[in-house]
Amino acid sequence: MIESEAKKQRITTDISYWCDRVKATPLLRAGDIEGLVQTILEEFYHTTFCCGHLGHFEDGVHIAFKDFIVDRGDMEHGGGLGEVSGLCCRDCANEYIKTLGAWEI
C-alpha cells in the first residue's frame, strides 16, 4: 500500500475519533477533517506525483507511455500517438507498466 495513503487513513481515523470524544463533530463542516489531514501530510510529503499520491521526490519513478493526443493542430491531421511522461509513486508506476505498457525512463 502507498505509504502516504496508509498514513492518511490512520490520521483521519485518529482525528475523527478525537472529534467524537470532545463532541466537536457536529460543529465541523463537510471536508474539515479531510482538509486538516491533507495539510498535515503536505507538511511531511513535499511532492505530489502525477498519480495524485504524496511522497518524497527521490521515491518517485519517472515513466512514459504512448497516448492519443489531440489538440487544435492535430485535429486537422487526425491526431496521433504522442509520448506522455511523469513522475509517479512506485505502486502506480508498476500498475501503469502492466496496464498501459508504460516504461521507466
N, C-alpha and C positions, 0 to 999 in steps of 0.2 A: 504494500500500500504506500501511497505517496506520503512522505513524512509530514508535509505541511497540512494535508487533509486529515491525517490522524490527529495531529495536534489541534486542528480546528474543531474537530468533533469533541475532543476532551475539554477544551476551553469552553466551548458552547455549553456542554453539559454542566460544567462546574459553575459557570455564571448563571445559568438558568436555575440551578439548584439553590444558589445563594440568593437570587432574587425572590424565589418562592419562600425561602426561610425568613427573609426580612420583610415579606409581604409587599415587595416593590413591583412585582409582575403586573398588577393592574394599572400601574402608573406609566408603564412603558408603552411606546408606540411600536407598531409593526416594524421590524428591521433594526430596532435599537441594539439588541443583543448581537445580531449578526454584524452590524457595523462596528461595534466595540471589539468583537473578535477579530475582524479584518484589520482594524487599527493596531491591535496587539501583534498580530502575525507580521504585519508590514514593518514593525519595529525590528524584527529578527531576520526576516527574509526580505532582502532588498531587490530581488529580481522577480518580475512576473513574466513567466515564459509565455510563448505564443499559444500554448495549450491552455493557458489561464491559471496554471498552478504556480504557487510561490516556491522559491528556493534560493539557493546561492548560485551566483553566476558560474562558478567553476564546476558545479554539478550538472550544468545543462549539456545537452547533446545537440550539436548542430546537424540538422538533417535537411534533405531536399527531396522533392518528388515532382513528377510531371503532373500538371493540371491544365485543364482547358481554360484559356484566358481570353476574355472578350473585353475589348474597350472600343471606343469610337473608331479608331483607326483600323482595328481588326474586323469590325463589322462589315466593312466594305470588301474585305478579303475572306470572310467566312470564319475568322477567328483561328485559333490554333493552339497547339500544346506549348506551354511555357514551363519553366522551372520555378518552383516555389520553394523557398527555404526559410528556416527559422530555428530558433533555439528552444528546445522542448525539454521537459523533465525526462528522466531515463525511462519511466514506465510508459509514458505516452509515445516516446520515440520508438520503443520496442513495438508498440501497438501499430504505429504508422508504418513501420518497416514491414510488418506482417500484412496489414490490410491495404495499404496504398502502394506498396512496392518502393517505399522511400529508401534512401541510402544515407549513410553517415558521411558527413563532409570532414 
